[in-house]
Structures are given as C-alpha cells and as structure tokens.
Amino acid sequence: MPSASVTPVRPSPRAQVEFRSASNSGTKAAHRPPHGPRHRQKPMDTVERHRIENTRVQLQYSYARLIDFRDYEGFTELFAEDALLTLGGKELKGSEAIFGYCQTRPAGLCSRHVITNPFIDVLDDQTARGICYLTLYRSVTDPAAARVALPMPPGAAVDHYEDRFCRIGDQWFFQHRTAQIAFRDDSQF
C-alpha cells in the first residue's frame, strides 16, 4: 500500500516571534496564554488588534519627538506612574525619576532620535510588548547661541528599545522601556 504524502503545517509568523537582547544570550519566547476551558478568552478581532498596534507605534514615535523637542512633561506622561525606564544600565523608576532625569539633560543639547522598524506584539487588550530601532544623533552647543543648522554630527549610537505597554482606563502607556546599545560613540556622551 503506497504511503500518503504529508505536507507539514507551518505555524504563523506571529506564533514564532522571539525577542533577543544583548543582556541575555538565550531567547524569550513569545507570550502564550494558558490553554484549556478555564483560560479561554474571547478572541480579539483584527481591527482591534491593528488599532492597539498602531497606538503603541505612536507611543514609540512620541517618545522621540517629545524628548528631542524638550517637552519633558509630555514625555513623562507617556509612562505609567510606576514605569521603569532603563537607559545605559541606569534604572529610572516612576514618573518623578523619569522627569528628574530629563531635567539633567544639558541645556545646549540638540538630539534627534530616529526611530525605525517598530514591531508590536499585542498580548491581550490590556498589555503589549514591542521593539524598535534607534539611531541617535546629538550635539551640544552653547545654549545662548542663535539656533542655526548645526554641522551634521556622526551617529552617536545605534540601539534598540524593548518595550512593555499597559492600558490604564482608555489610554496606553509605557510600563517598561529598556535601551539595548548595539553601537556607541563615547565621545558623543
């Protein structure tokens, strides 16, 4: 009797999502909710999933715009009250610590955080995680000098951000954001 040909079924790309970071040599597997009748949740429709993804990407872009244009109050409002922001190994816990960090940025610092490759993984209607790449340009000048176009600085750093988002009421916030440095020009810091 001839054997039947079996075509393997491949899981969807979303099911294969993994995050790698410089801080751990292994992988963190994508979140999978518990299975079984006790743990069944109403499936999220595609429109809602895309809405959540788009709103999270806007948070990632807002982070760059607000820090670059020195709107530190707006920047701090992107984070949950008890959020954790980790930059260069320094942990800033809570919105007061994050705002305080912003106040320490040099007055003459001109920066541009260029965000690319955003990816959002919606875990449920209250939580999501994401990743995006950062190319950072920065230059420190005399804050009293007239604002003119500065000479193009070399890239100061290439990083990626690992994000956790939470929903509080009808709004989404960063719950945890960690910058993972890939390349850095120490003369820029």
Order of alpha helices (4+ residues) and beta strands (2+ residues): beta-beta-alpha-alpha-beta-beta-alpha-beta-beta-beta-beta
